[in-house]
Amino acid sequence: MLYALPAYEEDPAKINATAFSEFLENSVIGLLKLTGWNLMGEESLKNKIGENVTLYSFNVPESKLKPDGKDYIVAFWPIDSKNVIVLRSNLDDTTNKQIIETLEVESTRC
């Protein structure tokens, strides 16, 4: 799943998408750890425009809701001054890396 989250108010210049992305990343990663997801690894990659993106690998422990457990990938990065991409995936590492390194998105909101 890819989510494009708008991070703007009436005056978009007031929002720093990089700071919002970092806040979102820290909050979500912290929440996943608190709920028992096991962080298996982190890898730093470059996105399409050369910015660093951290790819987090998690293992979700078995539970009543997920009896088989699962492995998930999570990553966050801003694409412009108003939008942040959130990647949540259970695809293979090669595909996830390719998405981060090649995804090109253009915002049409002004």
C-alpha positions, -999 to 999 in steps of 0.1 A, spaced: 0 0 0 12 35 -8 -4 64 10 1 100 0 -6 121 30 -12 158 26 6 179 52 -7 214 46 -29 240 62 -43 272 47 -7 285 43 14 255 30 46 274 37 39 269 74 43 231 71 77 215 67 70 182 49 104 168 60 97 175 96 62 161 93 76 129 76 101 125 104 74 130 131 51 104 113 80 79 109 91 82 146 55 79 158 45 49 137 78 30 142 76 36 180 39 25 180 48 -7 161 75 -15 185 52 -9 215 26 -32 201 50 -61 198 62 -59 162 99 -70 161 122 -47 142 143 -71 120 164 -44 102 168 -10 88 183 -1 55 190 34 41 182 39 4 180 69 -20 147 78 -35 142 91 -71 154 126 -62 184 114 -41 170 118 -6 176 92 21 147 69 29 149 43 57 134 9 49 122 -8 81 117 -46 82 93 -59 109 81 -93 119 46 -93 133 43 -120 160 16 -146 159 -16 -135 175 -53 -143 174 -58 -118 146 -27 -130 127 -21 -166 136 7 -171 110 26 -139 118 38 -118 89 68 -98 77 62 -62 67 82 -34 53 75 3 63 91 35 48 83 72 49 95 101 27 83 136 17 77 141 -20 73 179 -19 66 206 6 30 194 12 29 156 8 45 125 24 46 90 10 41 60 34 49 26 20 36 -5 39 44 -37 21 48 -74 25 65 -77 -10 100 -90 -14 130 -68 -6 140 -63 -42 105 -50 -52 103 -27 -21 137 -12 -29 128 -7 -65 96 12 -54 115 35 -32 143 42 -57 121 47 -87 87 61 -76 81 94 -91 50 114 -79 40 149 -88 17 169 -65 -10 189 -83 -22 208 -52 -10 243 -49 
